[in-house]
Amino acid sequence: MSTILTHIRNKAQEYFPEVQAIRHHIHANPELSFEEYKTSALISEKLTSWGIKHQKGFAGTGIVGLIEGKNPGKRCIALRADMDALPIQEANDVSYRSQNIGVMHACGHDVHSSCLLGAAHILQDLRNEWEGTVKLIFQPGEEKHPGGASILIKEGALENPKPEAIFALHVYPHLPAGTIGFRAGQYMASADEIYITIQGKGGHAALPHQTVDPISIAALVISGLQQVISRKGNPLIPSVLTFGKIQGGFVTNVIPDSVEILGTFRTMDEKWRYEAHKWIRDFTEQTCAAYGATAIVDIPEGYPSLFNDPALTAKAKNWGKEYAGEDHVRELDMRMAGEDFSFYTQYMPGCFFRLGTSKDGKQFIAPVHNARFDIDEDALQVGMGMMAWCAVNSLS
């Protein structure tokens, strides 16, 4: 076992109580996307106390820090964590439950930020034992379009110095604490939002021939678009089209003037992604026109699909076996969820891995984005240590 691996493990154990307290504070004081002012202030305070230079204000609340080892100009890699919470009322009865009504860290971003702070403290302490520079990226707004990552990139977060690779972890309640999950290649889907307004002509429900009924047309559009995706898309390319909201009408006997439909389209193939956008738009507009209605279709470009660099991920998987043990490293399935970490991977090789957070696979198994989501906090020790270990190895 290498000396620095032993040192990282020991430091992770030493700093576990501190990182646990940080996680409790962030969890109890969650903030929505691009509003992470107190979280950002806490992160800056901790980095300052450890002597880590950093710059504030990226996308409003984002922070970019630098830790320089020996020969800092040799290479640079980046570690990223997101900071924002979700508009969910927490249902857990714990001492660190959310104090902000209707806001909760239900996706584990409190864990991600805490783990990165722990890794930063470890790397700063051991900076005489490794070469190069580690860039720390504390990112706002992962949960909200257009994604904080895209804004940080535009504002130069990946410059001066420019990293050669980037790593991030994400909580995973489907694996027990102490385990780490990896998947090389295509891992997560692109995520685009769809907003459709069907404009018809309202009137009396008993006189449909004098109206253009947007509700019946909306039904045709929703069912028809499912056929468009399944018939026009290559069946070997994973695709999901889901409509989560339809709104129109007031009472039983009135046909409304308009209907709004909101949904999401996700896929693993960037070429098909944009072809599908055109099919969705064309089918909706033409179907509405055929029944005398008009359609406004807005598909703002969301997050691209997430591709884990195969060579970098293979190395990280081996580093995971060294750090956590071979029996604690798992192979992940593809997921149709989206992640704005994918923006970074368009500029450099990236590895987005999973941190198991359930206790013996039995406790805290509520999924993310759930009011009862929580973690086995032993995962914090593995998370911070693994991030530091990835940084040291990728710089060597």
C-alpha positions in Angstrom: 0.0 0.0 0.0 1.4 3.4 -1.0 2.3 5.9 1.7 0.1 8.6 0.3 -2.9 6.3 0.2 -2.4 5.5 3.8 -2.2 9.2 4.6 -5.4 10.0 2.6 -7.3 7.3 4.5 -6.0 8.5 7.8 -6.9 12.1 7.0 -10.4 11.1 5.8 -10.9 9.4 9.2 -9.5 12.4 11.1 -11.7 14.9 9.3 -14.9 12.8 9.2 -16.4 14.6 12.3 -15.7 18.0 10.8 -17.1 17.0 7.4 -20.2 15.4 9.0 -20.8 18.7 10.9 -20.4 20.7 7.6 -23.0 18.3 6.0 -25.4 18.8 8.8 -25.1 22.6 8.6 -25.6 22.6 4.8 -28.5 20.1 5.0 -30.3 22.2 7.7 -29.9 25.4 5.6 -30.7 24.4 2.0 -30.9 26.9 -0.7 -32.5 26.7 -4.2 -30.6 26.9 -7.5 -28.6 30.1 -7.9 -29.6 31.3 -4.4 -26.9 29.4 -2.5 -25.5 32.5 -0.7 -25.1 31.0 2.8 -23.8 27.8 1.4 -21.2 29.6 -0.7 -20.2 31.8 2.3 -19.6 28.7 4.4 -17.5 27.0 1.7 -15.4 30.2 1.3 -15.0 30.4 5.1 -13.7 26.8 5.2 -11.3 27.2 2.3 -9.9 30.4 3.8 -9.4 28.8 7.1 -7.3 26.0 5.4 -5.3 28.5 3.4 -6.8 27.5 0.0 -7.0 30.4 -2.4 -10.2 30.8 -4.3 -12.4 33.1 -6.3 -16.0 33.7 -5.6 -19.0 34.9 -7.7 -19.1 32.4 -10.6 -22.7 32.3 -11.8 -23.4 34.4 -8.7 -22.6 31.9 -5.9 -20.1 29.6 -7.4 -16.6 29.2 -6.1 -13.4 28.1 -7.9 -10.4 27.2 -5.7 -6.8 26.1 -6.4 -4.6 23.8 -4.4 -1.0 23.7 -5.5 1.2 20.8 -4.9 4.9 20.5 -5.7 5.7 21.7 -9.3 2.1 23.2 -9.7 2.6 24.0 -13.4 3.1 20.4 -14.3 -0.6 19.3 -14.7 -4.0 20.4 -13.5 -7.2 18.4 -12.8 -10.5 19.5 -11.5 -12.9 18.2 -8.8 -16.5 19.4 -8.9 -19.4 19.5 -6.5 -22.9 21.0 -6.8 -24.5 23.1 -4.0 -28.2 23.6 -4.7 -31.3 22.1 -3.1 -34.8 21.2 -4.3 -38.3 22.7 -3.6 -39.4 19.8 -1.4 -40.7 19.8 2.1 -38.4 17.4 4.1 -40.2 14.6 6.0 -37.2 13.2 7.9 -37.2 13.6 11.7 -33.5 14.2 12.3 -31.5 16.9 14.2 -30.2 18.4 11.0 -33.5 18.5 9.1 -34.2 21.4 6.8 -35.0 24.7 8.6 -36.2 26.3 5.3 -39.8 25.5 4.7 -40.4 23.8 1.3 -36.6 23.5 0.5 -34.6 20.3 1.0 -31.3 18.7 0.0 -33.2 15.7 -1.5 -30.6 15.0 -4.2 -27.5 14.9 -2.0 -25.8 18.1 -3.1 -25.0 18.8 0.6 -23.1 15.5 0.6 -21.2 16.4 -2.6 -20.1 19.8 -1.3 -19.1 18.3 2.0 -17.1 15.6 0.4 -15.3 18.1 -1.9 -14.5 20.2 1.2 -13.1 17.2 2.9 -11.0 16.2 -0.1 -9.8 19.8 -0.3 -8.6 19.8 3.3 -6.9 16.4 2.8 -5.1 17.6 -0.4 -4.1 20.9 1.2 -2.5 19.0 4.1 -0.7 16.6 1.9 0.3 19.1 -0.8 4.0 18.3 -0.4 3.3 14.7 -1.3 1.9 15.2 -4.8 2.7 17.3 -7.9 0.5 19.6 -9.9 -2.6 21.7 -9.2 -6.1 20.6 -8.2 -8.9 23.0 -9.2 -12.0 22.9 -6.9 -15.3 23.8 -8.5 -18.3 24.4 -6.2 -21.1 24.9 -8.6 -24.6 26.4 -8.2 -27.7 25.6 -10.1 -27.4 22.0 -11.2 -31.1 21.4 -10.8 -32.2 24.4 -12.9 -32.0 25.2 -16.6 -29.6 26.1 -18.1 -27.4 24.5 -15.5 -24.7 26.2 -13.5 -22.0 24.2 -15.3 -22.8 25.9 -18.6 -22.6 29.3 -17.0 -19.3 28.6 -15.1 -17.7 27.4 -18.3 -18.7 30.6 -20.1 -17.3 32.7 -17.2 -13.9 31.0 -17.5 -14.0 28.5 -14.6 -12.1 26.0 -16.7 -9.3 28.5 -17.6 -6.1 29.7 -15.9 -5.2 26.9 -15.4 -7.1 24.6 -17.7 -7.7 21.1 -16.2 -6.8 18.0 -18.2 -9.6 16.0 -16.6 -12.5 16.4 -14.2 -14.1 14.2 -11.6 -17.4 14.3 -9.6 -19.3 12.0 -7.4 -23.0 11.6 -6.8 -24.9 9.9 -4.0 -26.6 6.6 -4.9 -29.1 5.2 -2.4 -29.3 1.9 -4.3 -25.8 0.9 -3.1 -24.6 0.5 0.5 -22.3 3.0 2.1 -18.7 2.1 1.5 -19.2 1.2 -2.2 -18.4 3.1 -5.3 -20.0 2.7 -8.7 -18.6 3.3 -12.2 -19.7 3.1 -15.8 -17.5 3.9 -18.7 -18.8 5.5 -21.9 -22.4 6.6 -22.2 -23.9 6.9 -18.8 -26.7 9.5 -18.5 -29.2 11.0 -20.9 -29.6 14.4 -22.4 -32.4 16.3 -20.7 -34.5 18.8 -22.7 -37.7 20.5 -21.5 -40.8 20.8 -23.8 -43.4 23.6 -23.6 -46.4 23.4 -25.9 -49.3 25.8 -26.1 -52.2 24.7 -28.3 -54.4 27.6 -29.3 -57.9 26.8 -30.3 -61.3 28.5 -30.1 -63.4 28.2 -27.0 -67.1 27.8 -26.6 -70.0 25.8 -25.3 -69.4 22.2 -24.6 -72.7 21.3 -26.3 -71.7 23.1 -29.5 -68.2 21.6 -30.4 -68.8 22.3 -34.1 -68.5 26.0 -33.3 -65.2 25.6 -31.5 -61.7 24.4 -32.1 -61.3 22.1 -29.1 -57.7 22.3 -27.8 -58.2 19.6 -25.2 -59.1 16.9 -27.7 -56.3 18.0 -29.9 -53.9 17.9 -27.0 -54.9 14.3 -26.4 -54.0 13.5 -30.1 -50.7 15.3 -29.8 -49.6 13.5 -26.6 -50.5 10.0 -27.8 -49.2 10.8 -31.3 -45.8 12.0 -30.1 -45.2 8.7 -28.3 -45.6 7.0 -31.7 -43.3 9.6 -33.3 -40.5 8.8 -30.8 -40.9 5.0 -31.0 -41.3 4.9 -34.8 -38.8 7.5 -35.9 -36.0 6.7 -33.4 -33.6 3.9 -33.7 -34.9 1.3 -31.2 -31.3 0.7 -30.1 -31.0 4.3 -28.9 -32.6 4.8 -25.4 -35.2 7.5 -25.6 -37.9 8.8 -23.2 -40.6 11.3 -23.8 -42.7 12.1 -20.8 -45.4 14.8 -20.3 -45.6 15.8 -16.6 -48.2 18.6 -16.9 -51.3 19.4 -18.9 -53.4 22.4 -18.1 -56.5 23.8 -19.7 -60.2 24.3 -19.1 -62.3 25.4 -16.1 -65.6 23.6 -15.8 -67.4 20.6 -17.4 -69.4 22.6 -19.9 -66.9 25.0 -21.4 -64.4 24.2 -24.1 -61.3 26.4 -23.4 -59.4 28.6 -25.8 -56.0 27.0 -25.1 -54.2 24.1 -23.4 -50.6 24.0 -22.1 -48.5 20.8 -22.1 -45.2 20.5 -20.3 -42.8 17.6 -20.7 -39.2 16.3 -21.1 -37.3 14.5 -23.8 -34.2 12.4 -23.0 -31.9 10.3 -25.1 -28.4 8.9 -25.2 -27.6 10.1 -28.8 -26.9 13.7 -29.5 -27.6 13.4 -33.3 -31.0 11.8 -32.6 -31.7 14.3 -29.9 -31.9 17.2 -32.3 -33.7 15.2 -35.0 -36.3 14.3 -32.3 -36.7 18.0 -31.5 -37.7 18.7 -35.1 -40.1 15.7 -35.2 -41.8 16.9 -32.0 -42.1 20.4 -33.3 -43.3 19.4 -36.8 -45.8 16.8 -35.7 -47.3 19.1 -33.0 -47.7 22.0 -35.4 -49.1 19.9 -38.3 -51.5 18.0 -36.1 -52.9 21.2 -34.6 -53.2 22.8 -38.0 -55.1 19.8 -39.3 -57.8 20.5 -36.7 -57.8 24.2 -37.1 -55.6 25.1 -34.1 -52.2 26.6 -33.9 -49.3 25.4 -31.8 -46.4 27.2 -30.1 -43.6 24.7 -29.4 -40.6 25.7 -27.3 -37.8 23.2 -26.6 -35.0 25.0 -24.8 -31.7 23.2 -25.1 -31.0 21.4 -21.8 -28.2 19.3 -20.6 -26.3 17.1 -23.1 -25.9 13.4 -22.5 -23.1 12.4 -20.1 -20.2 10.4 -21.5 -17.6 9.1 -19.1 -14.2 8.9 -20.7 -13.5 5.2 -21.0 -9.7 5.4 -20.3 -10.1 7.8 -17.4 -13.0 5.8 -15.9 -11.1 2.5 -16.2 -8.3 4.1 -14.2 -10.7 5.6 -11.6 -12.3 2.2 -11.2 -9.0 0.7 -10.4 -8.2 3.5 -8.0 -11.6 2.8 -6.4 -10.6 -0.8 -5.8 -7.3 0.3 -4.2 -9.1 2.8 -1.9 -12.3 0.9 -1.0 -11.4 -2.7 -1.8 -12.3 -4.7 -4.9 -15.5 -6.0 -3.4 -16.7 -2.4 -2.8 -16.6 -1.3 -6.5 -19.6 -1.9 -8.7 -20.5 -1.6 -12.4 -23.4 0.8 -13.0 -26.3 0.6 -15.4 -27.2 3.5 -17.8 -29.6 6.0 -16.4 -32.1 8.3 -18.2 -31.7 11.0 -15.7 -29.7 14.1 -16.7 -26.7 15.9 -15.1 -25.1 19.1 -16.1 -21.7 17.7 -15.3 -22.0 16.6 -19.0 -21.1 20.2 -20.0 -17.7 19.8 -18.6 -17.1 16.5 -20.4 -17.5 18.3 -23.7 -14.3 20.1 -23.0 -12.1 17.5 -21.3 -12.2 13.8 -20.2 -14.5 13.3 -17.3 -15.5 10.7 -14.8 -18.8 10.9 -12.9 -19.0 8.1 -10.4 -21.5 7.1 -7.7 -21.2 7.0 -3.9 -23.2 4.3 -2.2 -25.2 5.9 0.7 -27.6 3.3 2.1 -27.0 1.3 5.3 -26.6 -2.4 4.5 -28.8 -1.8 1.5 -31.8 -1.5 3.9 -31.9 1.9 5.6 -32.2 5.3 3.8 -33.3 3.6 0.6 -35.7 6.5 -0.3 -34.7 7.6 -3.8 -33.2 11.0 -4.5 -35.8 13.8 -5.1 -37.9 12.2 -2.3 -38.9 14.0 1.0 -37.4 11.1 3.0 -34.0 10.9 1.3 -31.1 10.7 3.6 -27.7 8.9 3.8 -25.6 6.6 6.0 -23.0 9.2 6.8 -20.1 6.7 6.8 -20.3 7.4 3.1 -18.8 10.8 3.7 -15.4 9.3 4.7 -15.3 7.2 1.5 -16.4 10.1 -0.7 -13.9 12.7 0.5 -11.1 10.1 0.5 -11.9 8.8 -3.0 -12.0 12.3 -4.5 -8.6 13.1 -3.0 -7.2 9.7 -4.2 -8.5 10.3 -7.8 -6.9 13.8 -7.8 -3.5 12.5 -6.7 -3.5 9.6 -9.1 -4.6 11.5 -12.1 -1.8 14.1 -11.5 0.9 11.5 -11.2 
